[in-house]
Amino acid sequence: MKIDSISAIDVGNIEEEYRYILQIPCEQCKFKGTFKLNLQSLIFEENQPYDKLDCQCQNCGAKKSFIFDISNFFGKLF
Ligand SMILES: [Zn+2]
């Protein structure tokens, strides 16, 4: 898959990713903090590491994927 580097969210650690998804309101039901992580995958695009979080709203079932730029800390923890 092709990652749009503009839409990738810059984070400093994994905890920031989880905090981020809880701040984003669901586009469908407008509820906040309802996204639950279904699948987390590590992706490399042009040698840059990205974390993809496939989430689902626990309220209405809407699915949303978040892409995080983890180049700030990737390699320091793994
Ligand atoms: Zn929803």
N, CA, C, O and the ligand as a Tripos MOL2 file, in Angstrom:
@<TRIPOS>MOLECULE
protein
  313   311    79     0     0
PROTEIN
NO_CHARGES

@<TRIPOS>ATOM
      1 N           0.8320   -1.2010    0.0000 N.3       1 MET1
      2 CA          0.0000    0.0000    0.0000 C.3       1 MET1
      3 C           0.8630    1.2460    0.0000 C.2       1 MET1
      4 O           1.9830    1.2380    0.5090 O.2       1 MET1
      5 N           0.3610    2.2600   -0.5450 N.am      2 LYS2
      6 CA          1.0830    3.5360   -0.6170 C.3       2 LYS2
      7 C           0.6400    4.4250    0.5350 C.2       2 LYS2
      8 O          -0.5510    4.6410    0.7620 O.2       2 LYS2
      9 N           1.6280    4.9300    1.2500 N.am      3 ILE3
     10 CA          1.3150    5.7930    2.3840 C.3       3 ILE3
     11 C           1.4700    7.2470    1.9840 C.2       3 ILE3
     12 O           2.4890    7.6500    1.4240 O.2       3 ILE3
     13 N           0.4830    7.9930    2.2690 N.am      4 ASP4
     14 CA          0.5340    9.4310    2.0780 C.3       4 ASP4
     15 C           1.2340   10.0220    3.3020 C.2       4 ASP4
     16 O           0.6760   10.0320    4.3990 O.2       4 ASP4
     17 N           2.4360   10.5040    3.1100 N.am      5 SER5
     18 CA          3.2210   10.9520    4.2630 C.3       5 SER5
     19 C           2.5780   12.1410    4.9590 C.2       5 SER5
     20 O           2.8730   12.4160    6.1220 O.2       5 SER5
     21 N           1.7120   12.8380    4.2630 N.am      6 ILE6
     22 CA          1.0390   13.9870    4.8780 C.3       6 ILE6
     23 C          -0.0090   13.5100    5.8820 C.2       6 ILE6
     24 O          -0.2270   14.1490    6.9110 O.2       6 ILE6
     25 N          -0.6520   12.3920    5.5780 N.am      7 SER7
     26 CA         -1.7000   11.9090    6.4640 C.3       7 SER7
     27 C          -1.1430   11.0800    7.6140 C.2       7 SER7
     28 O          -1.8620   10.7720    8.5650 O.2       7 SER7
     29 N           0.1340   10.7190    7.5330 N.am      8 ALA8
     30 CA          0.7320    9.9660    8.6360 C.3       8 ALA8
     31 C           0.9120   10.8930    9.8300 C.2       8 ALA8
     32 O           1.3530   12.0340    9.6920 O.2       8 ALA8
     33 N           0.5640   10.3870   10.9900 N.am      9 ILE9
     34 CA          0.6000   11.1960   12.2060 C.3       9 ILE9
     35 C           1.9330   10.9750   12.9110 C.2       9 ILE9
     36 O           2.3290    9.8400   13.1770 O.2       9 ILE9
     37 N           2.6080   12.0610   13.2040 N.am     10 ASP10
     38 CA          3.9030   12.0160   13.8500 C.3      10 ASP10
     39 C           3.7400   11.7000   15.3360 C.2      10 ASP10
     40 O           3.0280   12.4120   16.0450 O.2      10 ASP10
     41 N           4.3860   10.6540   15.8050 N.am     11 VAL11
     42 CA          4.3170   10.3400   17.2320 C.3      11 VAL11
     43 C           5.7100   10.0300   17.7730 C.2      11 VAL11
     44 O           6.6240    9.6850   17.0250 O.2      11 VAL11
     45 N           5.8480   10.1610   19.0900 N.am     12 GLY12
     46 CA          7.1320    9.9150   19.7270 C.3      12 GLY12
     47 C           7.2120    8.5670   20.4030 C.2      12 GLY12
     48 O           8.3020    8.0940   20.7240 O.2      12 GLY12
     49 N           6.0750    7.9460   20.6230 N.am     13 ASN13
     50 CA          6.0570    6.6040   21.2010 C.3      13 ASN13
     51 C           4.6930    5.9580   20.9560 C.2      13 ASN13
     52 O           3.7540    6.6060   20.4950 O.2      13 ASN13
     53 N           4.6110    4.6790   21.2720 N.am     14 ILE14
     54 CA          3.3980    3.9190   20.9630 C.3      14 ILE14
     55 C           2.2180    4.4140   21.7910 C.2      14 ILE14
     56 O           1.0770    4.4030   21.3280 O.2      14 ILE14
     57 N           2.4980    4.8450   23.0080 N.am     15 GLU15
     58 CA          1.4190    5.3350   23.8630 C.3      15 GLU15
     59 C           0.7060    6.5350   23.2250 C.2      15 GLU15
     60 O          -0.5040    6.7040   23.3740 O.2      15 GLU15
     61 N           1.4690    7.3530   22.5230 N.am     16 GLU16
     62 CA          0.8840    8.5120   21.8370 C.3      16 GLU16
     63 C          -0.0960    8.0730   20.7490 C.2      16 GLU16
     64 O          -1.0900    8.7500   20.4880 O.2      16 GLU16
     65 N           0.1920    6.9480   20.1260 N.am     17 GLU17
     66 CA         -0.7220    6.4310   19.0980 C.3      17 GLU17
     67 C          -2.0700    6.0910   19.7220 C.2      17 GLU17
     68 O          -3.1230    6.4490   19.1930 O.2      17 GLU17
     69 N          -2.0210    5.3930   20.8550 N.am     18 TYR18
     70 CA         -3.2640    4.9830   21.5200 C.3      18 TYR18
     71 C          -4.0260    6.1950   22.0340 C.2      18 TYR18
     72 O          -5.2550    6.2420   21.9860 O.2      18 TYR18
     73 N          -3.2700    7.1780   22.5290 N.am     19 ARG19
     74 CA         -3.9120    8.3880   23.0270 C.3      19 ARG19
     75 C          -4.5670    9.1400   21.8710 C.2      19 ARG19
     76 O          -5.6510    9.7070   22.0100 O.2      19 ARG19
     77 N          -3.8890    9.1290   20.7370 N.am     20 TYR20
     78 CA         -4.4070    9.8480   19.5680 C.3      20 TYR20
     79 C          -5.7560    9.2820   19.1250 C.2      20 TYR20
     80 O          -6.7000   10.0390   18.8990 O.2      20 TYR20
     81 N          -5.8530    7.9750   19.0030 N.am     21 ILE21
     82 CA         -7.1030    7.3990   18.4910 C.3      21 ILE21
     83 C          -8.2750    7.6370   19.4390 C.2      21 ILE21
     84 O          -9.4340    7.6240   19.0230 O.2      21 ILE21
     85 N          -7.9620    7.8560   20.7220 N.am     22 LEU22
     86 CA         -9.0420    8.1370   21.6750 C.3      22 LEU22
     87 C          -9.5140    9.5820   21.5820 C.2      22 LEU22
     88 O         -10.5890    9.9220   22.0770 O.2      22 LEU22
     89 N          -8.7140   10.4280   20.9500 N.am     23 GLN23
     90 CA         -9.0880   11.8470   20.8300 C.3      23 GLN23
     91 C          -9.8960   12.1210   19.5760 C.2      23 GLN23
     92 O         -10.5280   13.1700   19.4470 O.2      23 GLN23
     93 N          -9.8720   11.1680   18.6510 N.am     24 ILE24
     94 CA        -10.5070   11.3920   17.3560 C.3      24 ILE24
     95 C         -11.9680   10.9620   17.4100 C.2      24 ILE24
     96 O         -12.2650    9.8120   17.7310 O.2      24 ILE24
     97 N         -12.8800   11.8780   17.0990 N.am     25 PRO25
     98 CA        -14.2810   11.4830   17.0820 C.3      25 PRO25
     99 C         -14.5940   10.6080   15.8610 C.2      25 PRO25
    100 O         -14.0260   10.7940   14.7850 O.2      25 PRO25
    101 N         -15.4820    9.6800   16.0500 N.am     26 CYS26
    102 CA        -15.9400    8.8230   14.9610 C.3      26 CYS26
    103 C         -16.6530    9.6790   13.9130 C.2      26 CYS26
    104 O         -17.4970   10.5110   14.2470 O.2      26 CYS26
    105 N         -16.3060    9.4640   12.6560 N.am     27 GLU27
    106 CA        -16.9160   10.2750   11.5970 C.3      27 GLU27
    107 C         -18.4010    9.9580   11.4230 C.2      27 GLU27
    108 O         -19.1750   10.8000   10.9690 O.2      27 GLU27
    109 N         -18.7810    8.7620   11.7800 N.am     28 GLN28
    110 CA        -20.1580    8.3410   11.5510 C.3      28 GLN28
    111 C         -21.1010    8.7320   12.6880 C.2      28 GLN28
    112 O         -22.1520    9.3290   12.4540 O.2      28 GLN28
    113 N         -20.7180    8.3930   13.9220 N.am     29 CYS29
    114 CA        -21.6220    8.6520   15.0510 C.3      29 CYS29
    115 C         -21.1800    9.8520   15.8900 C.2      29 CYS29
    116 O         -21.8850   10.2680   16.8090 O.2      29 CYS29
    117 N         -19.9830   10.4150   15.5600 N.am     30 LYS30
    118 CA        -19.4490   11.6060   16.2390 C.3      30 LYS30
    119 C         -19.0920   11.3620   17.7010 C.2      30 LYS30
    120 O         -18.8230   12.3060   18.4440 O.2      30 LYS30
    121 N         -19.0890   10.1100   18.1080 N.am     31 PHE31
    122 CA        -18.6780    9.8090   19.4720 C.3      31 PHE31
    123 C         -17.1560    9.8490   19.5520 C.2      31 PHE31
    124 O         -16.4540    9.5910   18.5730 O.2      31 PHE31
    125 N         -16.6690   10.1780   20.7400 N.am     32 LYS32
    126 CA        -15.2340   10.2640   20.9640 C.3      32 LYS32
    127 C         -14.7860    9.1410   21.8820 C.2      32 LYS32
    128 O         -15.5100    8.7400   22.7930 O.2      32 LYS32
    129 N         -13.5810    8.6370   21.6310 N.am     33 GLY33
    130 CA        -13.0150    7.6240   22.5180 C.3      33 GLY33
    131 C         -13.6200    6.2520   22.3500 C.2      33 GLY33
    132 O         -13.4850    5.3960   23.2240 O.2      33 GLY33
    133 N         -14.2950    6.0320   21.2170 N.am     34 THR34
    134 CA        -14.9640    4.7460   21.0070 C.3      34 THR34
    135 C         -14.1690    3.8090   20.1010 C.2      34 THR34
    136 O         -14.5540    2.6560   19.9060 O.2      34 THR34
    137 N         -13.0590    4.3020   19.5480 N.am     35 PHE35
    138 CA        -12.2860    3.4380   18.6490 C.3      35 PHE35
    139 C         -11.5140    2.3960   19.4360 C.2      35 PHE35
    140 O         -10.8020    2.6970   20.3940 O.2      35 PHE35
    141 N         -11.6830    1.1630   18.9950 N.am     36 LYS36
    142 CA        -10.9680    0.0580   19.6180 C.3      36 LYS36
    143 C         -10.0210   -0.5240   18.5890 C.2      36 LYS36
    144 O         -10.3800   -0.6920   17.4230 O.2      36 LYS36
    145 N          -8.8190   -0.8280   19.0210 N.am     37 LEU37
    146 CA         -7.8070   -1.3520   18.1150 C.3      37 LEU37
    147 C          -8.1170   -2.8030   17.7310 C.2      37 LEU37
    148 O          -8.2500   -3.6750   18.5900 O.2      37 LEU37
    149 N          -8.2270   -3.0360   16.4240 N.am     38 ASN38
    150 CA         -8.4390   -4.3950   15.9290 C.3      38 ASN38
    151 C          -7.1310   -5.0550   15.5350 C.2      38 ASN38
    152 O          -6.8690   -6.2130   15.8580 O.2      38 ASN38
    153 N          -6.3120   -4.2740   14.8200 N.am     39 LEU39
    154 CA         -5.0830   -4.8410   14.2760 C.3      39 LEU39
    155 C          -4.0230   -3.7630   14.1740 C.2      39 LEU39
    156 O          -4.2900   -2.6460   13.7290 O.2      39 LEU39
    157 N          -2.8190   -4.1120   14.5910 N.am     40 GLN40
    158 CA         -1.6970   -3.1820   14.4860 C.3      40 GLN40
    159 C          -0.6660   -3.8010   13.5560 C.2      40 GLN40
    160 O          -0.2460   -4.9390   13.7650 O.2      40 GLN40
    161 N          -0.2540   -3.0590   12.5250 N.am     41 SER41
    162 CA          0.7430   -3.6100   11.6190 C.3      41 SER41
    163 C           1.8570   -2.6160   11.3320 C.2      41 SER41
    164 O           1.6470   -1.4060   11.2510 O.2      41 SER41
    165 N           3.0380   -3.1710   11.1830 N.am     42 LEU42
    166 CA          4.2170   -2.3750   10.8810 C.3      42 LEU42
    167 C           4.4140   -2.3720    9.3690 C.2      42 LEU42
    168 O           4.4210   -3.4200    8.7240 O.2      42 LEU42
    169 N           4.5740   -1.1780    8.8220 N.am     43 ILE43
    170 CA          4.6970   -1.0310    7.3770 C.3      43 ILE43
    171 C           5.9670   -0.2420    7.0660 C.2      43 ILE43
    172 O           6.3350    0.6850    7.7880 O.2      43 ILE43
    173 N           6.6250   -0.6300    5.9790 N.am     44 PHE44
    174 CA          7.7650    0.1530    5.5240 C.3      44 PHE44
    175 C           7.4640    0.7580    4.1720 C.2      44 PHE44
    176 O           7.0800    0.0640    3.2310 O.2      44 PHE44
    177 N           7.6420    2.0430    4.0940 N.am     45 GLU45
    178 CA          7.4280    2.7470    2.8340 C.3      45 GLU45
    179 C           8.6550    3.6270    2.6050 C.2      45 GLU45
    180 O           8.9590    4.5170    3.3990 O.2      45 GLU45
    181 N           9.3450    3.3600    1.5130 N.am     46 GLU46
    182 CA         10.5970    4.0750    1.2130 C.3      46 GLU46
    183 C          11.5250    4.0750    2.4290 C.2      46 GLU46
    184 O          12.0880    5.1030    2.8050 O.2      46 GLU46
    185 N          11.6690    2.8930    3.0320 N.am     47 ASN47
    186 CA         12.5580    2.6770    4.1730 C.3      47 ASN47
    187 C          12.1420    3.4130    5.4420 C.2      47 ASN47
    188 O          12.8920    3.4420    6.4180 O.2      47 ASN47
    189 N          10.9750    3.9950    5.4340 N.am     48 GLN48
    190 CA         10.4800    4.6450    6.6380 C.3      48 GLN48
    191 C           9.4630    3.7330    7.3200 C.2      48 GLN48
    192 O           8.5680    3.1910    6.6710 O.2      48 GLN48
    193 N           9.6120    3.5700    8.6410 N.am     49 PRO49
    194 CA          8.6590    2.7120    9.3450 C.3      49 PRO49
    195 C           7.3680    3.4500    9.7190 C.2      49 PRO49
    196 O           7.3860    4.5840   10.1970 O.2      49 PRO49
    197 N           6.2770    2.7750    9.4860 N.am     50 TYR50
    198 CA          4.9670    3.3280    9.8600 C.3      50 TYR50
    199 C           4.1940    2.2660   10.6250 C.2      50 TYR50
    200 O           4.3410    1.0670   10.3880 O.2      50 TYR50
    201 N           3.3860    2.7290   11.5280 N.am     51 ASP51
    202 CA          2.5060    1.8510   12.2700 C.3      51 ASP51
    203 C           1.0890    2.0960   11.7620 C.2      51 ASP51
    204 O           0.6210    3.2330   11.7080 O.2      51 ASP51
    205 N           0.4140    1.0000   11.3880 N.am     52 LYS52
    206 CA         -0.9630    1.1420   10.9350 C.3      52 LYS52
    207 C          -1.8780    0.5180   11.9730 C.2      52 LYS52
    208 O          -1.7340   -0.6490   12.3370 O.2      52 LYS52
    209 N          -2.8190    1.3210   12.4380 N.am     53 LEU53
    210 CA         -3.7710    0.8380   13.4320 C.3      53 LEU53
    211 C          -5.1570    0.7620   12.7970 C.2      53 LEU53
    212 O          -5.7600    1.7800   12.4570 O.2      53 LEU53
    213 N          -5.6370   -0.4480   12.6490 N.am     54 ASP54
    214 CA         -6.9960   -0.6430   12.1480 C.3      54 ASP54
    215 C          -7.9280   -0.6740   13.3420 C.2      54 ASP54
    216 O          -7.8430   -1.5500   14.2020 O.2      54 ASP54
    217 N          -8.8130    0.2980   13.3730 N.am     55 CYS55
    218 CA         -9.6860    0.4580   14.5340 C.3      55 CYS55
    219 C         -11.1460    0.3540   14.1240 C.2      55 CYS55
    220 O         -11.5090    0.4930   12.9560 O.2      55 CYS55
    221 N         -11.9620    0.1060   15.1330 N.am     56 GLN56
    222 CA        -13.3990    0.0420   14.9010 C.3      56 GLN56
    223 C         -14.1150    0.7560   16.0310 C.2      56 GLN56
    224 O         -13.7860    0.5960   17.2060 O.2      56 GLN56
    225 N         -15.1130    1.5560   15.6390 N.am     57 CYS57
    226 CA        -15.9060    2.2750   16.6230 C.3      57 CYS57
    227 C         -16.7860    1.2800   17.3810 C.2      57 CYS57
    228 O         -17.5250    0.5030   16.7750 O.2      57 CYS57
    229 N         -16.6980    1.3150   18.7100 N.am     58 GLN58
    230 CA        -17.4650    0.3840   19.5350 C.3      58 GLN58
    231 C         -18.9300    0.7990   19.6220 C.2      58 GLN58
    232 O         -19.7810    0.0250   20.0600 O.2      58 GLN58
    233 N         -19.2090    2.0140   19.2050 N.am     59 ASN59
    234 CA        -20.5850    2.5150   19.2880 C.3      59 ASN59
    235 C         -21.3870    2.1760   18.0400 C.2      59 ASN59
    236 O         -22.5070    1.6740   18.1340 O.2      59 ASN59
    237 N         -20.8030    2.4560   16.8500 N.am     60 CYS60
    238 CA        -21.5780    2.2720   15.6230 C.3      60 CYS60
    239 C         -20.9680    1.2520   14.6680 C.2      60 CYS60
    240 O         -21.5870    0.8930   13.6660 O.2      60 CYS60
    241 N         -19.7640    0.7860   14.9680 N.am     61 GLY61
    242 CA        -19.1540   -0.2450   14.1320 C.3      61 GLY61
    243 C         -18.3520    0.2800   12.9520 C.2      61 GLY61
    244 O         -17.8130   -0.5100   12.1770 O.2      61 GLY61
    245 N         -18.2610    1.5990   12.8010 N.am     62 ALA62
    246 CA        -17.4980    2.1730   11.6950 C.3      62 ALA62
    247 C         -16.0200    1.8400   11.8410 C.2      62 ALA62
    248 O         -15.4660    1.8600   12.9400 O.2      62 ALA62
    249 N         -15.3930    1.5320   10.7020 N.am     63 LYS63
    250 CA        -13.9800    1.1810   10.7380 C.3      63 LYS63
    251 C         -13.1370    2.3470   10.2640 C.2      63 LYS63
    252 O         -13.5160    3.0880    9.3570 O.2      63 LYS63
    253 N         -11.9840    2.4910   10.9010 N.am     64 LYS64
    254 CA        -11.0770    3.5550   10.5120 C.3      64 LYS64
    255 C          -9.6460    3.0990   10.7310 C.2      64 LYS64
    256 O          -9.3300    2.4490   11.7280 O.2      64 LYS64
    257 N          -8.7810    3.4520    9.7810 N.am     65 SER65
    258 CA         -7.3680    3.1220    9.9130 C.3      65 SER65
    259 C          -6.5660    4.3920   10.1450 C.2      65 SER65
    260 O          -6.8070    5.4280    9.5260 O.2      65 SER65
    261 N          -5.6130    4.2840   11.0480 N.am     66 PHE66
    262 CA         -4.7220    5.4000   11.3330 C.3      66 PHE66
    263 C          -3.3060    4.9940   10.9630 C.2      66 PHE66
    264 O          -2.8810    3.8690   11.2270 O.2      66 PHE66
    265 N          -2.5860    5.9130   10.3540 N.am     67 ILE67
    266 CA         -1.1860    5.6700   10.0090 C.3      67 ILE67
    267 C          -0.3170    6.6070   10.8420 C.2      67 ILE67
    268 O          -0.5210    7.8210   10.8530 O.2      67 ILE67
    269 N           0.6520    6.0240   11.5350 N.am     68 PHE68
    270 CA          1.5480    6.8270   12.3550 C.3      68 PHE68
    271 C           2.9710    6.7190   11.8310 C.2      68 PHE68
    272 O           3.4450    5.6400   11.4730 O.2      68 PHE68
    273 N           3.6300    7.8490   11.7950 N.am     69 ASP69
    274 CA          5.0460    7.8990   11.4490 C.3      69 ASP69
    275 C           5.8340    7.6010   12.7260 C.2      69 ASP69
    276 O           5.8490    8.4040   13.6590 O.2      69 ASP69
    277 N           6.4850    6.4390   12.7540 N.am     70 ILE70
    278 CA          7.1840    6.0390   13.9830 C.3      70 ILE70
    279 C           8.6930    6.1160   13.8210 C.2      70 ILE70
    280 O           9.4340    5.5180   14.6020 O.2      70 ILE70
    281 N           9.1560    6.8510   12.8070 N.am     71 SER71
    282 CA         10.6030    6.9190   12.5540 C.3      71 SER71
    283 C          11.3560    7.6070   13.6980 C.2      71 SER71
    284 O          12.5660    7.4330   13.8420 O.2      71 SER71
    285 N          10.6310    8.3900   14.5120 N.am     72 ASN72
    286 CA         11.2620    9.0610   15.6520 C.3      72 ASN72
    287 C          11.7920    8.0830   16.6960 C.2      72 ASN72
    288 O          12.8070    8.3330   17.3470 O.2      72 ASN72
    289 N          11.0910    6.9770   16.8400 N.am     73 PHE73
    290 CA         11.4910    6.0560   17.9180 C.3      73 PHE73
    291 C          11.7200    4.6340   17.4530 C.2      73 PHE73
    292 O          12.1790    3.7950   18.2280 O.2      73 PHE73
    293 N          11.4080    4.3510   16.2030 N.am     74 PHE74
    294 CA         11.6140    2.9950   15.7140 C.3      74 PHE74
    295 C          13.1030    2.6570   15.7240 C.2      74 PHE74
    296 O          13.9330    3.4620   15.3040 O.2      74 PHE74
    297 N          13.4310    1.4650   16.2060 N.am     75 GLY75
    298 CA         14.8410    1.0760   16.2770 C.3      75 GLY75
    299 C          15.4300    1.3340   17.6510 C.2      75 GLY75
    300 O          16.4370    0.7350   18.0280 O.2      75 GLY75
    301 N          14.7930    2.2330   18.4000 N.am     76 LYS76
    302 CA         15.2640    2.5060   19.7550 C.3      76 LYS76
    303 C          14.6230    1.5550   20.7500 C.2      76 LYS76
    304 O          15.1720    1.2980   21.8220 O.2      76 LYS76
    305 N          13.4650    1.0390   20.3900 N.am     77 LEU77
    306 CA         12.7540    0.1600   21.3060 C.3      77 LEU77
    307 C          12.8040   -1.2970   20.8690 C.2      77 LEU77
    308 O          12.6490   -2.2100   21.6800 O.2      77 LEU77
    309 N          13.0230   -1.4980   19.5820 N.am     78 PHE78
    310 CA         12.9340   -2.8710   19.0730 C.3      78 PHE78
    311 C          14.3200   -3.4670   18.8310 C.2      78 PHE78
    312 O          14.4320   -4.6150   18.4030 O.2      78 PHE78
    313 ZN        -19.0620    5.4870   15.5760 Zn       79 ZN79
@<TRIPOS>BOND
     1     1     2 1
     2     2     3 1
     3     3     4 2
     4     3     5 am
     5     5     6 1
     6     6     7 1
     7     7     8 2
     8     7     9 am
     9     9    10 1
    10    10    11 1
    11    11    12 2
    12    11    13 am
    13    13    14 1
    14    14    15 1
    15    15    16 2
    16    15    17 am
    17    17    18 1
    18    18    19 1
    19    19    20 2
    20    19    21 am
    21    21    22 1
    22    22    23 1
    23    23    24 2
    24    23    25 am
    25    25    26 1
    26    26    27 1
    27    27    28 2
    28    27    29 am
    29    29    30 1
    30    30    31 1
    31    31    32 2
    32    31    33 am
    33    33    34 1
    34    34    35 1
    35    35    36 2
    36    35    37 am
    37    37    38 1
    38    38    39 1
    39    39    40 2
    40    39    41 am
    41    41    42 1
    42    42    43 1
    43    43    44 2
    44    43    45 am
    45    45    46 1
    46    46    47 1
    47    47    48 2
    48    47    49 am
    49    49    50 1
    50    50    51 1
    51    51    52 2
    52    51    53 am
    53    53    54 1
    54    54    55 1
    55    55    56 2
    56    55    57 am
    57    57    58 1
    58    58    59 1
    59    59    60 2
    60    59    61 am
    61    61    62 1
    62    62    63 1
    63    63    64 2
    64    63    65 am
    65    65    66 1
    66    66    67 1
    67    67    68 2
    68    67    69 am
    69    69    70 1
    70    70    71 1
    71    71    72 2
    72    71    73 am
    73    73    74 1
    74    74    75 1
    75    75    76 2
    76    75    77 am
    77    77    78 1
    78    78    79 1
    79    79    80 2
    80    79    81 am
    81    81    82 1
    82    82    83 1
    83    83    84 2
    84    83    85 am
    85    85    86 1
    86    86    87 1
    87    87    88 2
    88    87    89 am
    89    89    90 1
    90    90    91 1
    91    91    92 2
    92    91    93 am
    93    93    94 1
    94    94    95 1
    95    95    96 2
    96    95    97 am
    97    97    98 1
    98    98    99 1
    99    99   100 2
   100    99   101 am
   101   101   102 1
   102   102   103 1
   103   103   104 2
   104   103   105 am
   105   105   106 1
   106   106   107 1
   107   107   108 2
   108   107   109 am
   109   109   110 1
   110   110   111 1
   111   111   112 2
   112   111   113 am
   113   113   114 1
   114   114   115 1
   115   115   116 2
   116   115   117 am
   117   117   118 1
   118   118   119 1
   119   119   120 2
   120   119   121 am
   121   121   122 1
   122   122   123 1
   123   123   124 2
   124   123   125 am
   125   125   126 1
   126   126   127 1
   127   127   128 2
   128   127   129 am
   129   129   130 1
   130   130   131 1
   131   131   132 2
   132   131   133 am
   133   133   134 1
   134   134   135 1
   135   135   136 2
   136   135   137 am
   137   137   138 1
   138   138   139 1
   139   139   140 2
   140   139   141 am
   141   141   142 1
   142   142   143 1
   143   143   144 2
   144   143   145 am
   145   145   146 1
   146   146   147 1
   147   147   148 2
   148   147   149 am
   149   149   150 1
   150   150   151 1
   151   151   152 2
   152   151   153 am
   153   153   154 1
   154   154   155 1
   155   155   156 2
   156   155   157 am
   157   157   158 1
   158   158   159 1
   159   159   160 2
   160   159   161 am
   161   161   162 1
   162   162   163 1
   163   163   164 2
   164   163   165 am
   165   165   166 1
   166   166   167 1
   167   167   168 2
   168   167   169 am
   169   169   170 1
   170   170   171 1
   171   171   172 2
   172   171   173 am
   173   173   174 1
   174   174   175 1
   175   175   176 2
   176   175   177 am
   177   177   178 1
   178   178   179 1
   179   179   180 2
   180   179   181 am
   181   181   182 1
   182   182   183 1
   183   183   184 2
   184   183   185 am
   185   185   186 1
   186   186   187 1
   187   187   188 2
   188   187   189 am
   189   189   190 1
   190   190   191 1
   191   191   192 2
   192   191   193 am
   193   193   194 1
   194   194   195 1
   195   195   196 2
   196   195   197 am
   197   197   198 1
   198   198   199 1
   199   199   200 2
   200   199   201 am
   201   201   202 1
   202   202   203 1
   203   203   204 2
   204   203   205 am
   205   205   206 1
   206   206   207 1
   207   207   208 2
   208   207   209 am
   209   209   210 1
   210   210   211 1
   211   211   212 2
   212   211   213 am
   213   213   214 1
   214   214   215 1
   215   215   216 2
   216   215   217 am
   217   217   218 1
   218   218   219 1
   219   219   220 2
   220   219   221 am
   221   221   222 1
   222   222   223 1
   223   223   224 2
   224   223   225 am
   225   225   226 1
   226   226   227 1
   227   227   228 2
   228   227   229 am
   229   229   230 1
   230   230   231 1
   231   231   232 2
   232   231   233 am
   233   233   234 1
   234   234   235 1
   235   235   236 2
   236   235   237 am
   237   237   238 1
   238   238   239 1
   239   239   240 2
   240   239   241 am
   241   241   242 1
   242   242   243 1
   243   243   244 2
   244   243   245 am
   245   245   246 1
   246   246   247 1
   247   247   248 2
   248   247   249 am
   249   249   250 1
   250   250   251 1
   251   251   252 2
   252   251   253 am
   253   253   254 1
   254   254   255 1
   255   255   256 2
   256   255   257 am
   257   257   258 1
   258   258   259 1
   259   259   260 2
   260   259   261 am
   261   261   262 1
   262   262   263 1
   263   263   264 2
   264   263   265 am
   265   265   266 1
   266   266   267 1
   267   267   268 2
   268   267   269 am
   269   269   270 1
   270   270   271 1
   271   271   272 2
   272   271   273 am
   273   273   274 1
   274   274   275 1
   275   275   276 2
   276   275   277 am
   277   277   278 1
   278   278   279 1
   279   279   280 2
   280   279   281 am
   281   281   282 1
   282   282   283 1
   283   283   284 2
   284   283   285 am
   285   285   286 1
   286   286   287 1
   287   287   288 2
   288   287   289 am
   289   289   290 1
   290   290   291 1
   291   291   292 2
   292   291   293 am
   293   293   294 1
   294   294   295 1
   295   295   296 2
   296   295   297 am
   297   297   298 1
   298   298   299 1
   299   299   300 2
   300   299   301 am
   301   301   302 1
   302   302   303 1
   303   303   304 2
   304   303   305 am
   305   305   306 1
   306   306   307 1
   307   307   308 2
   308   307   309 am
   309   309   310 1
   310   310   311 1
   311   311   312 2
@<TRIPOS>SUBSTRUCTURE
     1 MET1         2 RESIDUE 1 A MET
     2 LYS2         6 RESIDUE 1 A LYS
     3 ILE3        10 RESIDUE 1 A ILE
     4 ASP4        14 RESIDUE 1 A ASP
     5 SER5        18 RESIDUE 1 A SER
     6 ILE6        22 RESIDUE 1 A ILE
     7 SER7        26 RESIDUE 1 A SER
     8 ALA8        30 RESIDUE 1 A ALA
     9 ILE9        34 RESIDUE 1 A ILE
    10 ASP10       38 RESIDUE 1 A ASP
    11 VAL11       42 RESIDUE 1 A VAL
    12 GLY12       46 RESIDUE 1 A GLY
    13 ASN13       50 RESIDUE 1 A ASN
    14 ILE14       54 RESIDUE 1 A ILE
    15 GLU15       58 RESIDUE 1 A GLU
    16 GLU16       62 RESIDUE 1 A GLU
    17 GLU17       66 RESIDUE 1 A GLU
    18 TYR18       70 RESIDUE 1 A TYR
    19 ARG19       74 RESIDUE 1 A ARG
    20 TYR20       78 RESIDUE 1 A TYR
    21 ILE21       82 RESIDUE 1 A ILE
    22 LEU22       86 RESIDUE 1 A LEU
    23 GLN23       90 RESIDUE 1 A GLN
    24 ILE24       94 RESIDUE 1 A ILE
    25 PRO25       98 RESIDUE 1 A PRO
    26 CYS26      102 RESIDUE 1 A CYS
    27 GLU27      106 RESIDUE 1 A GLU
    28 GLN28      110 RESIDUE 1 A GLN
    29 CYS29      114 RESIDUE 1 A CYS
    30 LYS30      118 RESIDUE 1 A LYS
    31 PHE31      122 RESIDUE 1 A PHE
    32 LYS32      126 RESIDUE 1 A LYS
    33 GLY33      130 RESIDUE 1 A GLY
    34 THR34      134 RESIDUE 1 A THR
    35 PHE35      138 RESIDUE 1 A PHE
    36 LYS36      142 RESIDUE 1 A LYS
    37 LEU37      146 RESIDUE 1 A LEU
    38 ASN38      150 RESIDUE 1 A ASN
    39 LEU39      154 RESIDUE 1 A LEU
    40 GLN40      158 RESIDUE 1 A GLN
    41 SER41      162 RESIDUE 1 A SER
    42 LEU42      166 RESIDUE 1 A LEU
    43 ILE43      170 RESIDUE 1 A ILE
    44 PHE44      174 RESIDUE 1 A PHE
    45 GLU45      178 RESIDUE 1 A GLU
    46 GLU46      182 RESIDUE 1 A GLU
    47 ASN47      186 RESIDUE 1 A ASN
    48 GLN48      190 RESIDUE 1 A GLN
    49 PRO49      194 RESIDUE 1 A PRO
    50 TYR50      198 RESIDUE 1 A TYR
    51 ASP51      202 RESIDUE 1 A ASP
    52 LYS52      206 RESIDUE 1 A LYS
    53 LEU53      210 RESIDUE 1 A LEU
    54 ASP54      214 RESIDUE 1 A ASP
    55 CYS55      218 RESIDUE 1 A CYS
    56 GLN56      222 RESIDUE 1 A GLN
    57 CYS57      226 RESIDUE 1 A CYS
    58 GLN58      230 RESIDUE 1 A GLN
    59 ASN59      234 RESIDUE 1 A ASN
    60 CYS60      238 RESIDUE 1 A CYS
    61 GLY61      242 RESIDUE 1 A GLY
    62 ALA62      246 RESIDUE 1 A ALA
    63 LYS63      250 RESIDUE 1 A LYS
    64 LYS64      254 RESIDUE 1 A LYS
    65 SER65      258 RESIDUE 1 A SER
    66 PHE66      262 RESIDUE 1 A PHE
    67 ILE67      266 RESIDUE 1 A ILE
    68 PHE68      270 RESIDUE 1 A PHE
    69 ASP69      274 RESIDUE 1 A ASP
    70 ILE70      278 RESIDUE 1 A ILE
    71 SER71      282 RESIDUE 1 A SER
    72 ASN72      286 RESIDUE 1 A ASN
    73 PHE73      290 RESIDUE 1 A PHE
    74 PHE74      294 RESIDUE 1 A PHE
    75 GLY75      298 RESIDUE 1 A GLY
    76 LYS76      302 RESIDUE 1 A LYS
    77 LEU77      306 RESIDUE 1 A LEU
    78 PHE78      310 RESIDUE 1 A PHE
    79 ZN79       313 GROUP 0 **** ****
